[in-house]
């Protein structure tokens, strides 16, 4: 959906484009905010979360995860720029580009608008491939041509090393300055509200935030002068594509997991608590679903949806809307096909908990089924649900790379780590190998998945009743 506004952010008319995935990610952030505010009414859960953030590792990994979410949010505000007026066009007529940009593109500057002819190595001044060049004297030679944008600001190539050092220090200083500003505001807010740093490891969070901002400042500064991670076969900047893939990675892990959770929790609790024919039906459903090869089921579903998209092109005004529809379909399919494991686990735990003495006593006193599930069953399953959510998130982020490898993943019009890794599978077989496309996607994916897994371990320790009993 699109809506037009006058001059403002870009000093020109823009057409704000809202994708369905944009709506979902902001709805997700709103739900997380509501959950955090609701902790004030639940001191028991607040104490458990304070236990997570009272460790340096918990606070540091949380800041890293929030940095990924922040980039995804900034990249979810889309717009289309107005095209220059053509000859004979009246001032009232405004036409917009089919290229959809985001606020992240503005933050990254010209990084995404520096295409080369083909591959170039990180921080290179010349292309990776040799071409036929025409010298000023008319002689033709085969050599490496100079890049159109990478290092084009240098008057003398001999100043390359000095320019790298100077601009690196400048970029790091900018990032640290922004970090210190936010840290100072946060520290002032803590002092004003009487909150100290004794219980929560704010210092570890501040240090992590400062490191992230310093790295981002360096990447943005150097990325507008050089190709920090080189370019791909089409000449696109690899660093830019890697950063744009953050939104896809965060969304596909979160949305697919949120689709999985309600189905798994509802069916697992119903089967374990009510037993009988309900248990038989639920077992039949997930046993049948497990017997179908998951990869083939996902591939068939995605291809069927792709056929529907191709047969209904009028539903999509620009190419990114079509790619977004396929992306949401992939999230839904991954969620529907990934609930069986958690459902079986919750069913088994519910069967065990429902036979405990305090649950049987509640039945004897005439407590309703809903209240028993709400007060006695579900709280004892919360640690399983939380740890499963985090682990499923990591698995789905990695699954996107596998699906892209077999050609049923994210649409090429949408930047994703899976598409980059898929393209790198053939580039590594070249001689010499082209490794930077793989490294860009791999490092960001590795950092996100590792942070989520480490954070999930701490959450599991805080919410698992067995851990508290062992500690006692």
RAFENHU-V266283 format. One line per field, one symbol per residue. ss: DSSP state (~ for helix, > for strand, _ for the rest). psi: psi as a letter, one per 20 degrees, with the letter a starting at -180 (. if undefined). Layout:
# RAFENHU-V266283
ss: ???
psi: ???
This chain:
# RAFENHU-V266283
ss: _>>>>________>>>>__~~~~~~~~~~~~~~~~~~~~~~_~~~~~~~~~~~__~~~~~~~~~~~~~~~~~~~___>>>>>_____________>____>>~~~~~___~~~______>_____>>>>>>>>>_____>>>>>>>__________~~~~~~~~~~~~~~~~~~~~~~~~~~~~~~~~~~~~_________~~~~~~~~~~~~~~~~~~~~~~_______>_____>~~~~~~~~~~~~~~~~~~~~~~~~~~~~~~~~~~~~~_~~~~~~~~~~~~~~~~__~~~~~~~~~~~~~~~~~~_~~~___~~~~~~~~~~~~~~~~~~___~~~~~~~~~~~~~~___~~~~~~~~____~~~~~~~~~~~~~~~~~~~~~~~~~~~~~~~~~~~~~___________~~~~~~~~~~~________~~~~~~~~~~~~~~~~~~~~~~~~~~~~_~~~~~~~_
psi: qqqqrapegjkrpqoppoqhhgghhhhghhhgghgghihhinhghhhghhhgjiqggggghghgghgghgghghjjoqrpqpqqprpiprhippqqqipprrhhhhhicjhiklqahbqqrpkqirrhqqroqorhjiqproroqqqhgojiiphphijgghhggghghgghggghggghghgggghhhghhjkpajggqmhghgggghhgghgggggggghhihrnhkarahjjqphgghghhigggggghhgghhhhgghgggghgggghghbbhggggghgghgghhipogghgggggghghhghghimiiiphrhhhghhghghhgggghghjjigghghghgghhgghijrghghhgghjkpqgghggghhgghiihhggghhgghhgghhghhhhghhhjjkbqqhippqhghghghihhhiiroqqoihgghgggghgggggggggghhghgghhiohhghghh.
